[in-house]
Amino acid sequence: MSGKTVTRADLSEAVYQEVGLSRNESAELVESVLDEISQNLVNGENVKISSFGSFIVRSKDGRIGRNPKTGEEVPIEPRRVLVFRPSQVLKTRVSSRR
Amino acid sequence: MIKSELISRLVEANPHLYQRDVERIVNTIFEEITNALAAGNRVELRGFGAFSVKHRPSRIGRNPRTGDTVDVPEKFVPYFKTGKDLRERLNKK
């Protein structure tokens, strides 16, 4: 897509501009938000942010996979994956960008 | 966990901050991500994951009930790919 990639630094800067905290503390708060969300997901709890979207943990059964290059069978262990379901608000904002 | 619970936990962990400020912080973060995606930009949060926008080209769809063809216009959809650290943490005991 277009040029810029937004990172933690940009989120911290936005928080710094919005609330009267130091740059350091703004960065720590951004980190705390991500940590808190991650910890809930690791504990198996879904996280729903209204008007943004939901982070959902799904459990996948093990299955026999195949290396597509060699044709060799490889076992795929049961695992947990994270899926993000964007809210209607986010979908609308993103799709109407042109 | 929903957004209000996220805010309560952050308020507990940061007793020197007003709840009102924590609310603004959390909202600012998600607004910033939304604005970036709405502008077609990518958001990369190492260890957590990356948000990007995927293009779905226009296509000829079909109404499954009637079989009529319908033009489905192109669209842009938000996409999230889980970061390496978080993916590993989800599967570690």
N, CA and C atoms of all chains as a GROMACS GRO file, in nm:
protein
  573
    1MET      N    1   0.084  -0.120   0.000
    1MET     CA    2   0.000   0.000   0.000
    1MET      C    3   0.088   0.125   0.000
    2SER      N    4   0.040   0.236   0.051
    2SER     CA    5   0.121   0.357   0.050
    2SER      C    6   0.238   0.345   0.148
    3GLY      N    7   0.316   0.452   0.161
    3GLY     CA    8   0.447   0.444   0.223
    3GLY      C    9   0.463   0.403   0.368
    4LYS      N   10   0.398   0.471   0.459
    4LYS     CA   11   0.443   0.470   0.597
    4LYS      C   12   0.402   0.345   0.677
    5THR      N   13   0.490   0.300   0.763
    5THR     CA   14   0.454   0.196   0.859
    5THR      C   15   0.449   0.259   0.997
    6VAL      N   16   0.336   0.240   1.064
    6VAL     CA   17   0.318   0.295   1.199
    6VAL      C   18   0.376   0.195   1.300
    7THR      N   19   0.450   0.246   1.397
    7THR     CA   20   0.513   0.160   1.498
    7THR      C   21   0.476   0.206   1.639
    8ARG      N   22   0.531   0.136   1.736
    8ARG     CA   23   0.512   0.176   1.876
    8ARG      C   24   0.545   0.323   1.898
    9ALA      N   25   0.653   0.368   1.832
    9ALA     CA   26   0.697   0.507   1.851
    9ALA      C   27   0.587   0.605   1.810
   10ASP      N   28   0.515   0.574   1.702
   10ASP     CA   29   0.407   0.662   1.657
   10ASP      C   30   0.290   0.659   1.754
   11LEU      N   31   0.260   0.540   1.807
   11LEU     CA   32   0.149   0.530   1.903
   11LEU      C   33   0.184   0.607   2.030
   12SER      N   34   0.310   0.593   2.076
   12SER     CA   35   0.355   0.667   2.196
   12SER      C   36   0.344   0.816   2.172
   13GLU      N   37   0.385   0.861   2.055
   13GLU     CA   38   0.381   1.004   2.022
   13GLU      C   39   0.236   1.055   2.025
   14ALA      N   40   0.144   0.974   1.971
   14ALA     CA   41   0.002   1.013   1.971
   14ALA      C   42  -0.050   1.025   2.114
   15VAL      N   43  -0.010   0.930   2.201
   15VAL     CA   44  -0.053   0.933   2.340
   15VAL      C   45   0.008   1.056   2.410
   16TYR      N   46   0.134   1.082   2.379
   16TYR     CA   47   0.204   1.198   2.436
   16TYR      C   48   0.133   1.328   2.399
   17GLN      N   49   0.092   1.340   2.273
   17GLN     CA   50   0.022   1.461   2.227
   17GLN      C   51  -0.116   1.475   2.290
   18GLU      N   52  -0.179   1.361   2.318
   18GLU     CA   53  -0.319   1.361   2.362
   18GLU      C   54  -0.334   1.382   2.513
   19VAL      N   55  -0.243   1.323   2.591
   19VAL     CA   56  -0.253   1.328   2.736
   19VAL      C   57  -0.125   1.395   2.789
   20GLY      N   58  -0.132   1.459   2.903
   20GLY     CA   59  -0.016   1.531   2.952
   20GLY      C   60   0.087   1.446   3.026
   21LEU      N   61   0.128   1.335   2.964
   21LEU     CA   62   0.229   1.249   3.027
   21LEU      C   63   0.365   1.272   2.960
   22SER      N   64   0.471   1.227   3.026
   22SER     CA   65   0.604   1.237   2.964
   22SER      C   66   0.611   1.140   2.847
   23ARG      N   67   0.710   1.162   2.762
   23ARG     CA   68   0.728   1.070   2.647
   23ARG      C   69   0.754   0.928   2.697
   24ASN      N   70   0.839   0.919   2.801
   24ASN     CA   71   0.871   0.788   2.858
   24ASN      C   72   0.748   0.715   2.907
   25GLU      N   73   0.669   0.789   2.983
   25GLU     CA   74   0.552   0.725   3.042
   25GLU      C   75   0.449   0.690   2.934
   26SER      N   76   0.441   0.773   2.830
   26SER     CA   77   0.350   0.742   2.718
   26SER      C   78   0.390   0.611   2.654
   27ALA      N   79   0.520   0.594   2.634
   27ALA     CA   80   0.570   0.470   2.573
   27ALA      C   81   0.539   0.350   2.663
   28GLU      N   82   0.555   0.368   2.794
   28GLU     CA   83   0.527   0.258   2.888
   28GLU      C   84   0.380   0.219   2.885
   29LEU      N   85   0.294   0.320   2.876
   29LEU     CA   86   0.150   0.291   2.872
   29LEU      C   87   0.112   0.213   2.746
   30VAL      N   88   0.170   0.250   2.633
   30VAL     CA   89   0.143   0.176   2.508
   30VAL      C   90   0.183   0.030   2.528
   31GLU      N   91   0.299   0.010   2.589
   31GLU     CA   92   0.349  -0.125   2.616
   31GLU      C   93   0.254  -0.199   2.711
   32SER      N   94   0.207  -0.130   2.815
   32SER     CA   95   0.116  -0.194   2.912
   32SER      C   96  -0.012  -0.240   2.844
   33VAL      N   97  -0.063  -0.160   2.752
   33VAL     CA   98  -0.187  -0.197   2.682
   33VAL      C   99  -0.163  -0.325   2.603
   34LEU      N  100  -0.053  -0.330   2.528
   34LEU     CA  101  -0.023  -0.450   2.448
   34LEU      C  102   0.002  -0.572   2.538
   35ASP      N  103   0.072  -0.549   2.650
   35ASP     CA  104   0.099  -0.659   2.744
   35ASP      C  105  -0.029  -0.715   2.803
   36GLU      N  106  -0.115  -0.625   2.843
   36GLU     CA  107  -0.241  -0.666   2.907
   36GLU      C  108  -0.325  -0.750   2.810
   37ILE      N  109  -0.334  -0.704   2.686
   37ILE     CA  110  -0.409  -0.778   2.583
   37ILE      C  111  -0.344  -0.914   2.562
   38SER      N  112  -0.211  -0.915   2.545
   38SER     CA  113  -0.139  -1.041   2.519
   38SER      C  114  -0.161  -1.140   2.632
   39GLN      N  115  -0.151  -1.092   2.757
   39GLN     CA  116  -0.162  -1.181   2.871
   39GLN      C  117  -0.299  -1.248   2.876
   40ASN      N  118  -0.404  -1.172   2.846
   40ASN     CA  119  -0.538  -1.230   2.843
   40ASN      C  120  -0.550  -1.338   2.737
   41LEU      N  121  -0.492  -1.310   2.620
   41LEU     CA  122  -0.500  -1.407   2.510
   41LEU      C  123  -0.422  -1.533   2.545
   42VAL      N  124  -0.306  -1.516   2.606
   42VAL     CA  125  -0.225  -1.632   2.646
   42VAL      C  126  -0.302  -1.715   2.750
   43ASN      N  127  -0.380  -1.648   2.835
   43ASN     CA  128  -0.463  -1.719   2.932
   43ASN      C  129  -0.586  -1.782   2.868
   44GLY      N  130  -0.601  -1.764   2.738
   44GLY     CA  131  -0.713  -1.825   2.667
   44GLY      C  132  -0.838  -1.741   2.664
   45GLU      N  133  -0.826  -1.615   2.708
   45GLU     CA  134  -0.944  -1.529   2.712
   45GLU      C  135  -0.945  -1.435   2.592
   46ASN      N  136  -1.058  -1.426   2.522
   46ASN     CA  137  -1.069  -1.337   2.408
   46ASN      C  138  -1.071  -1.192   2.454
   47VAL      N  139  -1.031  -1.102   2.366
   47VAL     CA  140  -1.030  -0.960   2.399
   47VAL      C  141  -1.111  -0.886   2.294
   48LYS      N  142  -1.212  -0.811   2.343
   48LYS     CA  143  -1.299  -0.738   2.252
   48LYS      C  144  -1.289  -0.588   2.277
   49ILE      N  145  -1.248  -0.517   2.174
   49ILE     CA  146  -1.236  -0.372   2.184
   49ILE      C  147  -1.346  -0.312   2.098
   50SER      N  148  -1.446  -0.250   2.163
   50SER     CA  149  -1.562  -0.204   2.086
   50SER      C  150  -1.520  -0.100   1.985
   51SER      N  151  -1.585  -0.103   1.870
   51SER     CA  152  -1.561  -0.016   1.755
   51SER      C  153  -1.422  -0.036   1.692
   52PHE      N  154  -1.346  -0.135   1.741
   52PHE     CA  155  -1.218  -0.169   1.678
   52PHE      C  156  -1.222  -0.313   1.626
   53GLY      N  157  -1.234  -0.408   1.720
   53GLY     CA  158  -1.242  -0.548   1.678
   53GLY      C  159  -1.216  -0.642   1.793
   54SER      N  160  -1.222  -0.772   1.762
   54SER     CA  161  -1.202  -0.875   1.865
   54SER      C  162  -1.081  -0.960   1.830
   55PHE      N  163  -1.004  -0.991   1.934
   55PHE     CA  164  -0.894  -1.086   1.922
   55PHE      C  165  -0.945  -1.217   1.980
   56ILE      N  166  -0.945  -1.321   1.900
   56ILE     CA  167  -1.004  -1.448   1.940
   56ILE      C  168  -0.901  -1.559   1.934
   57VAL      N  169  -0.891  -1.638   2.041
   57VAL     CA  170  -0.800  -1.751   2.044
   57VAL      C  171  -0.874  -1.875   1.997
   58ARG      N  172  -0.821  -1.942   1.897
   58ARG     CA  173  -0.884  -2.065   1.847
   58ARG      C  174  -0.790  -2.182   1.870
   59SER      N  175  -0.846  -2.296   1.911
   59SER     CA  176  -0.766  -2.418   1.927
   59SER      C  177  -0.778  -2.502   1.802
   60LYS      N  178  -0.664  -2.541   1.748
   60LYS     CA  179  -0.663  -2.623   1.627
   60LYS      C  180  -0.619  -2.764   1.665
   61ASP      N  181  -0.688  -2.864   1.610
   61ASP     CA  182  -0.648  -3.003   1.632
   61ASP      C  183  -0.519  -3.032   1.556
   62GLY      N  184  -0.448  -3.133   1.602
   62GLY     CA  185  -0.331  -3.179   1.528
   62GLY      C  186  -0.375  -3.245   1.398
   63ARG      N  187  -0.287  -3.245   1.299
   63ARG     CA  188  -0.321  -3.313   1.173
   63ARG      C  189  -0.190  -3.352   1.105
   64ILE      N  190  -0.204  -3.436   1.003
   64ILE     CA  191  -0.085  -3.472   0.927
   64ILE      C  192  -0.070  -3.373   0.813
   65GLY      N  193   0.040  -3.299   0.814
   65GLY     CA  194   0.067  -3.206   0.705
   65GLY      C  195   0.162  -3.270   0.607
   66ARG      N  196   0.193  -3.195   0.503
   66ARG     CA  197   0.283  -3.249   0.402
   66ARG      C  198   0.375  -3.137   0.358
   67ASN      N  199   0.502  -3.167   0.349
   67ASN     CA  200   0.594  -3.069   0.294
   67ASN      C  201   0.567  -3.062   0.144
   68PRO      N  202   0.520  -2.947   0.095
   68PRO     CA  203   0.477  -2.940  -0.046
   68PRO      C  204   0.594  -2.960  -0.142
   69LYS      N  205   0.714  -2.932  -0.097
   69LYS     CA  206   0.829  -2.946  -0.185
   69LYS      C  207   0.871  -3.093  -0.198
   70THR      N  208   0.879  -3.162  -0.083
   70THR     CA  209   0.932  -3.298  -0.085
   70THR      C  210   0.823  -3.405  -0.081
   71GLY      N  211   0.698  -3.363  -0.049
   71GLY     CA  212   0.591  -3.461  -0.038
   71GLY      C  213   0.595  -3.540   0.091
   72GLU      N  214   0.691  -3.508   0.175
   72GLU     CA  215   0.711  -3.579   0.301
   72GLU      C  216   0.600  -3.546   0.401
   73GLU      N  217   0.552  -3.645   0.473
   73GLU     CA  218   0.449  -3.620   0.573
   73GLU      C  219   0.512  -3.566   0.700
   74VAL      N  220   0.452  -3.460   0.755
   74VAL     CA  221   0.501  -3.407   0.883
   74VAL      C  222   0.384  -3.388   0.977
   75PRO      N  223   0.397  -3.434   1.101
   75PRO     CA  224   0.287  -3.414   1.195
   75PRO      C  225   0.276  -3.267   1.234
   76ILE      N  226   0.154  -3.212   1.237
   76ILE     CA  227   0.132  -3.077   1.288
   76ILE      C  228   0.064  -3.093   1.423
   77GLU      N  229   0.129  -3.041   1.525
   77GLU     CA  230   0.080  -3.057   1.662
   77GLU      C  231  -0.048  -2.976   1.681
   78PRO      N  232  -0.133  -3.017   1.777
   78PRO     CA  233  -0.246  -2.930   1.812
   78PRO      C  234  -0.189  -2.795   1.858
   79ARG      N  235  -0.253  -2.687   1.823
   79ARG     CA  236  -0.198  -2.557   1.862
   79ARG      C  237  -0.307  -2.453   1.876
   80ARG      N  238  -0.269  -2.341   1.934
   80ARG     CA  239  -0.364  -2.231   1.948
   80ARG      C  240  -0.322  -2.118   1.853
   81VAL      N  241  -0.420  -2.064   1.783
   81VAL     CA  242  -0.390  -1.951   1.694
   81VAL      C  243  -0.479  -1.833   1.731
   82LEU      N  244  -0.430  -1.715   1.696
   82LEU     CA  245  -0.501  -1.593   1.726
   82LEU      C  246  -0.563  -1.539   1.597
   83VAL      N  247  -0.692  -1.509   1.601
   83VAL     CA  248  -0.752  -1.444   1.485
   83VAL      C  249  -0.809  -1.308   1.528
   84PHE      N  250  -0.802  -1.213   1.437
   84PHE     CA  251  -0.856  -1.080   1.463
   84PHE      C  252  -0.979  -1.062   1.376
   85ARG      N  253  -1.092  -1.030   1.440
   85ARG     CA  254  -1.214  -0.999   1.364
   85ARG      C  255  -1.241  -0.851   1.376
   86PRO      N  256  -1.220  -0.778   1.266
   86PRO     CA  257  -1.242  -0.633   1.272
   86PRO      C  258  -1.389  -0.601   1.295
   87SER      N  259  -1.416  -0.494   1.370
   87SER     CA  260  -1.554  -0.452   1.392
   87SER      C  261  -1.609  -0.390   1.265
   88GLN      N  262  -1.741  -0.375   1.260
   88GLN     CA  263  -1.804  -0.312   1.143
   88GLN      C  264  -1.751  -0.171   1.123
   89VAL      N  265  -1.729  -0.101   1.234
   89VAL     CA  266  -1.679   0.037   1.226
   89VAL      C  267  -1.543   0.041   1.156
   90LEU      N  268  -1.454  -0.050   1.197
   90LEU     CA  269  -1.320  -0.053   1.139
   90LEU      C  270  -1.327  -0.093   0.991
   91LYS      N  271  -1.409  -0.194   0.961
   91LYS     CA  272  -1.422  -0.238   0.822
   91LYS      C  273  -1.469  -0.123   0.733
   92THR      N  274  -1.568  -0.048   0.784
   92THR     CA  275  -1.622   0.063   0.705
   92THR      C  276  -1.516   0.171   0.683
   93ARG      N  277  -1.442   0.202   0.789
   93ARG     CA  278  -1.337   0.304   0.777
   93ARG      C  279  -1.232   0.263   0.675
   94VAL      N  280  -1.194   0.137   0.676
   94VAL     CA  281  -1.087   0.089   0.588
   94VAL      C  282  -1.135   0.076   0.443
   95SER      N  283  -1.260   0.030   0.425
   95SER     CA  284  -1.304   0.005   0.287
   95SER      C  285  -1.341   0.134   0.214
   96SER      N  286  -1.373   0.238   0.289
   96SER     CA  287  -1.414   0.362   0.223
   96SER      C  288  -1.297   0.458   0.209
   97ARG      N  289  -1.175   0.403   0.205
   97ARG     CA  290  -1.060   0.492   0.203
   97ARG      C  291  -1.037   0.558   0.068
   98ARG      N  292  -1.116   0.519  -0.036
   98ARG     CA  293  -1.096   0.582  -0.166
   98ARG      C  294  -1.222   0.651  -0.212
   99MET      N  295  -1.216  -1.037   2.788
   99MET     CA  296  -1.194  -0.901   2.838
   99MET      C  297  -1.246  -0.800   2.736
  100ILE      N  298  -1.318  -0.703   2.781
  100ILE     CA  299  -1.365  -0.597   2.692
  100ILE      C  300  -1.291  -0.468   2.728
  101LYS      N  301  -1.312  -0.364   2.645
  101LYS     CA  302  -1.231  -0.243   2.659
  101LYS      C  303  -1.240  -0.182   2.799
  102SER      N  304  -1.360  -0.180   2.856
  102SER     CA  305  -1.374  -0.119   2.989
  102SER      C  306  -1.295  -0.196   3.095
  103GLU      N  307  -1.286  -0.330   3.077
  103GLU     CA  308  -1.207  -0.410   3.172
  103GLU      C  309  -1.058  -0.385   3.153
  104LEU      N  310  -1.018  -0.370   3.029
  104LEU     CA  311  -0.878  -0.335   3.000
  104LEU      C  312  -0.842  -0.204   3.070
  105ILE      N  313  -0.933  -0.107   3.059
  105ILE     CA  314  -0.909   0.023   3.122
  105ILE      C  315  -0.901   0.009   3.274
  106SER      N  316  -0.992  -0.069   3.334
  106SER     CA  317  -0.989  -0.087   3.481
  106SER      C  318  -0.858  -0.148   3.527
  107ARG      N  319  -0.809  -0.246   3.452
  107ARG     CA  320  -0.684  -0.311   3.492
  107ARG      C  321  -0.566  -0.215   3.482
  108LEU      N  322  -0.567  -0.131   3.380
  108LEU     CA  323  -0.459  -0.034   3.366
  108LEU      C  324  -0.467   0.072   3.476
  109VAL      N  325  -0.588   0.107   3.516
  109VAL     CA  326  -0.605   0.205   3.625
  109VAL      C  327  -0.550   0.146   3.755
  110GLU      N  328  -0.579   0.017   3.779
  110GLU     CA  329  -0.526  -0.050   3.898
  110GLU      C  330  -0.374  -0.052   3.899
  111ALA      N  331  -0.315  -0.078   3.782
  111ALA     CA  332  -0.170  -0.088   3.772
  111ALA      C  333  -0.102   0.049   3.774
  112ASN      N  334  -0.179   0.156   3.748
  112ASN     CA  335  -0.123   0.291   3.745
  112ASN      C  336  -0.205   0.386   3.831
  113PRO      N  337  -0.196   0.367   3.964
  113PRO     CA  338  -0.284   0.443   4.053
  113PRO      C  339  -0.262   0.595   4.048
  114HIS      N  340  -0.149   0.637   3.990
  114HIS     CA  341  -0.123   0.781   3.983
  114HIS      C  342  -0.196   0.847   3.865
  115LEU      N  343  -0.262   0.766   3.781
  115LEU     CA  344  -0.333   0.823   3.665
  115LEU      C  345  -0.483   0.827   3.690
  116TYR      N  346  -0.547   0.931   3.635
  116TYR     CA  347  -0.693   0.938   3.642
  116TYR      C  348  -0.752   0.838   3.544
  117GLN      N  349  -0.865   0.780   3.582
  117GLN     CA  350  -0.934   0.688   3.491
  117GLN      C  351  -0.963   0.754   3.357
  118ARG      N  352  -1.001   0.882   3.364
  118ARG     CA  353  -1.033   0.958   3.242
  118ARG      C  354  -0.913   0.960   3.146
  119ASP      N  355  -0.793   0.977   3.203
  119ASP     CA  356  -0.673   0.980   3.119
  119ASP      C  357  -0.643   0.843   3.059
  120VAL      N  358  -0.661   0.738   3.140
  120VAL     CA  359  -0.636   0.602   3.090
  120VAL      C  360  -0.732   0.572   2.976
  121GLU      N  361  -0.857   0.616   2.990
  121GLU     CA  362  -0.954   0.597   2.881
  121GLU      C  363  -0.906   0.667   2.754
  122ARG      N  364  -0.856   0.788   2.771
  122ARG     CA  365  -0.808   0.863   2.652
  122ARG      C  366  -0.688   0.794   2.590
  123ILE      N  367  -0.600   0.739   2.674
  123ILE     CA  368  -0.481   0.670   2.623
  123ILE      C  369  -0.522   0.549   2.539
  124VAL      N  370  -0.610   0.467   2.596
  124VAL     CA  371  -0.653   0.345   2.525
  124VAL      C  372  -0.724   0.382   2.395
  125ASN      N  373  -0.815   0.481   2.402
  125ASN     CA  374  -0.887   0.521   2.280
  125ASN      C  375  -0.792   0.578   2.176
  126THR      N  376  -0.694   0.656   2.221
  126THR     CA  377  -0.597   0.715   2.128
  126THR      C  378  -0.522   0.606   2.051
  127ILE      N  379  -0.481   0.502   2.124
  127ILE     CA  380  -0.404   0.394   2.060
  127ILE      C  381  -0.487   0.328   1.949
  128PHE      N  382  -0.612   0.293   1.980
  128PHE     CA  383  -0.692   0.225   1.879
  128PHE      C  384  -0.736   0.318   1.766
  129GLU      N  385  -0.756   0.447   1.799
  129GLU     CA  386  -0.788   0.543   1.693
  129GLU      C  387  -0.670   0.560   1.598
  130GLU      N  388  -0.552   0.563   1.656
  130GLU     CA  389  -0.431   0.581   1.575
  130GLU      C  390  -0.413   0.463   1.479
  131ILE      N  391  -0.436   0.342   1.529
  131ILE     CA  392  -0.426   0.224   1.443
  131ILE      C  393  -0.534   0.231   1.333
  132THR      N  394  -0.656   0.267   1.374
  132THR     CA  395  -0.766   0.278   1.277
  132THR      C  396  -0.733   0.382   1.169
  133ASN      N  397  -0.683   0.499   1.210
  133ASN     CA  398  -0.650   0.604   1.113
  133ASN      C  399  -0.543   0.558   1.015
  134ALA      N  400  -0.444   0.488   1.068
  134ALA     CA  401  -0.336   0.438   0.981
  134ALA      C  402  -0.393   0.343   0.877
  135LEU      N  403  -0.477   0.250   0.921
  135LEU     CA  404  -0.534   0.152   0.828
  135LEU      C  405  -0.628   0.220   0.728
  136ALA      N  406  -0.704   0.319   0.776
  136ALA     CA  407  -0.795   0.391   0.686
  136ALA      C  408  -0.717   0.464   0.578
  137ALA      N  409  -0.592   0.503   0.609
  137ALA     CA  410  -0.506   0.571   0.511
  137ALA      C  411  -0.431   0.469   0.426
  138GLY      N  412  -0.455   0.342   0.450
  138GLY     CA  413  -0.388   0.238   0.372
  138GLY      C  414  -0.251   0.202   0.424
  139ASN      N  415  -0.216   0.253   0.543
  139ASN     CA  416  -0.084   0.223   0.600
  139ASN      C  417  -0.085   0.095   0.681
  140ARG      N  418   0.035   0.049   0.712
  140ARG     CA  419   0.054  -0.072   0.787
  140ARG      C  420   0.092  -0.034   0.930
  141VAL      N  421   0.053  -0.114   1.029
  141VAL     CA  422   0.091  -0.089   1.168
  141VAL      C  423   0.167  -0.211   1.218
  142GLU      N  424   0.291  -0.191   1.255
  142GLU     CA  425   0.374  -0.305   1.294
  142GLU      C  426   0.416  -0.292   1.439
  143LEU      N  427   0.370  -0.385   1.523
  143LEU     CA  428   0.401  -0.382   1.666
  143LEU      C  429   0.478  -0.511   1.697
  144ARG      N  430   0.608  -0.502   1.689
  144ARG     CA  431   0.695  -0.619   1.705
  144ARG      C  432   0.661  -0.699   1.830
  145GLY      N  433   0.653  -0.829   1.813
  145GLY     CA  434   0.624  -0.914   1.927
  145GLY      C  435   0.476  -0.935   1.948
  146PHE      N  436   0.396  -0.834   1.910
  146PHE     CA  437   0.251  -0.844   1.925
  146PHE      C  438   0.187  -0.887   1.793
  147GLY      N  439   0.210  -0.808   1.690
  147GLY     CA  440   0.155  -0.843   1.560
  147GLY      C  441   0.153  -0.723   1.467
  148ALA      N  442   0.102  -0.744   1.347
  148ALA     CA  443   0.099  -0.636   1.249
  148ALA      C  444  -0.039  -0.627   1.185
  149PHE      N  445  -0.089  -0.504   1.177
  149PHE     CA  446  -0.216  -0.479   1.109
  149PHE      C  447  -0.185  -0.427   0.969
  150SER      N  448  -0.256  -0.478   0.870
  150SER     CA  449  -0.238  -0.426   0.735
  150SER      C  450  -0.373  -0.425   0.665
  151VAL      N  451  -0.373  -0.374   0.545
  151VAL     CA  452  -0.495  -0.365   0.466
  151VAL      C  453  -0.478  -0.455   0.344
  152LYS      N  454  -0.575  -0.543   0.324
  152LYS     CA  455  -0.569  -0.630   0.207
  152LYS      C  456  -0.671  -0.586   0.103
  153HIS      N  457  -0.629  -0.597  -0.022
  153HIS     CA  458  -0.715  -0.558  -0.132
  153HIS      C  459  -0.792  -0.679  -0.184
  154ARG      N  460  -0.922  -0.667  -0.191
  154ARG     CA  461  -1.004  -0.772  -0.253
  154ARG      C  462  -1.054  -0.716  -0.385
  155PRO      N  463  -1.004  -0.767  -0.497
  155PRO     CA  464  -1.045  -0.712  -0.627
  155PRO      C  465  -1.194  -0.737  -0.652
  156SER      N  466  -1.252  -0.659  -0.743
  156SER     CA  467  -1.392  -0.679  -0.777
  156SER      C  468  -1.405  -0.815  -0.846
  157ARG      N  469  -1.520  -0.875  -0.833
  157ARG     CA  470  -1.541  -1.006  -0.894
  157ARG      C  471  -1.688  -1.023  -0.927
  158ILE      N  472  -1.715  -1.122  -1.009
  158ILE     CA  473  -1.854  -1.153  -1.039
  158ILE      C  474  -1.898  -1.259  -0.939
  159GLY      N  475  -1.993  -1.224  -0.853
  159GLY     CA  476  -2.044  -1.320  -0.756
  159GLY      C  477  -2.176  -1.376  -0.803
  160ARG      N  478  -2.230  -1.465  -0.724
  160ARG     CA  479  -2.357  -1.524  -0.760
  160ARG      C  480  -2.447  -1.529  -0.637
  161ASN      N  481  -2.571  -1.496  -0.656
  161ASN     CA  482  -2.668  -1.513  -0.550
  161ASN      C  483  -2.695  -1.662  -0.538
  162PRO      N  484  -2.656  -1.724  -0.426
  162PRO     CA  485  -2.666  -1.869  -0.415
  162PRO      C  486  -2.810  -1.918  -0.422
  163ARG      N  487  -2.904  -1.833  -0.385
  163ARG     CA  488  -3.043  -1.876  -0.386
  163ARG      C  489  -3.101  -1.875  -0.528
  164THR      N  490  -3.077  -1.765  -0.601
  164THR     CA  491  -3.139  -1.750  -0.732
  164THR      C  492  -3.046  -1.784  -0.847
  165GLY      N  493  -2.914  -1.787  -0.820
  165GLY     CA  494  -2.819  -1.813  -0.928
  165GLY      C  495  -2.788  -1.690  -1.011
  166ASP      N  496  -2.852  -1.576  -0.980
  166ASP     CA  497  -2.823  -1.452  -1.053
  166ASP      C  498  -2.679  -1.409  -1.032
  167THR      N  499  -2.617  -1.354  -1.136
  167THR     CA  500  -2.483  -1.300  -1.117
  167THR      C  501  -2.494  -1.158  -1.062
  168VAL      N  502  -2.401  -1.125  -0.974
  168VAL     CA  503  -2.397  -0.989  -0.918
  168VAL      C  504  -2.254  -0.939  -0.922
  169ASP      N  505  -2.237  -0.811  -0.953
  169ASP     CA  506  -2.103  -0.752  -0.948
  169ASP      C  507  -2.067  -0.724  -0.804
  170VAL      N  508  -1.957  -0.782  -0.755
  170VAL     CA  509  -1.909  -0.749  -0.621
  170VAL      C  510  -1.796  -0.650  -0.639
  171PRO      N  511  -1.811  -0.527  -0.590
  171PRO     CA  512  -1.707  -0.426  -0.611
  171PRO      C  513  -1.579  -0.458  -0.534
  172GLU      N  514  -1.468  -0.400  -0.574
  172GLU     CA  515  -1.342  -0.421  -0.501
  172GLU      C  516  -1.355  -0.365  -0.360
  173LYS      N  517  -1.283  -0.423  -0.267
  173LYS     CA  518  -1.283  -0.364  -0.133
  173LYS      C  519  -1.150  -0.381  -0.064
  174PHE      N  520  -1.134  -0.306   0.045
  174PHE     CA  521  -1.013  -0.311   0.125
  174PHE      C  522  -1.051  -0.358   0.264
  175VAL      N  523  -0.986  -0.463   0.311
  175VAL     CA  524  -1.023  -0.518   0.442
  175VAL      C  525  -0.904  -0.519   0.537
  176PRO      N  526  -0.930  -0.492   0.667
  176PRO     CA  527  -0.823  -0.496   0.766
  176PRO      C  528  -0.779  -0.640   0.791
  177TYR      N  529  -0.650  -0.656   0.815
  177TYR     CA  530  -0.596  -0.790   0.838
  177TYR      C  531  -0.493  -0.781   0.952
  178PHE      N  532  -0.490  -0.884   1.036
  178PHE     CA  533  -0.394  -0.887   1.147
  178PHE      C  534  -0.314  -1.016   1.140
  179LYS      N  535  -0.184  -1.002   1.147
  179LYS     CA  536  -0.099  -1.121   1.154
  179LYS      C  537  -0.031  -1.122   1.290
  180THR      N  538  -0.048  -1.231   1.363
  180THR     CA  539   0.007  -1.242   1.498
  180THR      C  540   0.160  -1.238   1.494
  181GLY      N  541   0.219  -1.166   1.585
  181GLY     CA  542   0.365  -1.157   1.595
  181GLY      C  543   0.426  -1.287   1.645
  182LYS      N  544   0.553  -1.303   1.618
  182LYS     CA  545   0.622  -1.427   1.652
  182LYS      C  546   0.619  -1.457   1.803
  183ASP      N  547   0.653  -1.357   1.883
  183ASP     CA  548   0.657  -1.378   2.028
  183ASP      C  549   0.521  -1.422   2.081
  184LEU      N  550   0.417  -1.351   2.040
  184LEU     CA  551   0.284  -1.381   2.091
  184LEU      C  552   0.239  -1.520   2.044
  185ARG      N  553   0.269  -1.553   1.918
  185ARG     CA  554   0.232  -1.684   1.865
  185ARG      C  555   0.299  -1.794   1.947
  186GLU      N  556   0.426  -1.772   1.982
  186GLU     CA  557   0.496  -1.872   2.062
  186GLU      C  558   0.440  -1.880   2.204
  187ARG      N  559   0.409  -1.764   2.260
  187ARG     CA  560   0.354  -1.763   2.397
  187ARG      C  561   0.219  -1.834   2.404
  188LEU      N  562   0.140  -1.827   2.297
  188LEU     CA  563   0.010  -1.894   2.296
  188LEU      C  564   0.025  -2.045   2.303
  189ASN      N  565   0.142  -2.095   2.264
  189ASN     CA  566   0.160  -2.240   2.256
  189ASN      C  567   0.263  -2.294   2.352
  190LYS      N  568   0.297  -2.216   2.449
  190LYS     CA  569   0.396  -2.258   2.547
  190LYS      C  570   0.321  -2.290   2.675
  191LYS      N  571   0.364  -2.396   2.745
  191LYS     CA  572   0.294  -2.422   2.871
  191LYS      C  573   0.374  -2.373   2.990
   0.00000   0.00000   0.00000
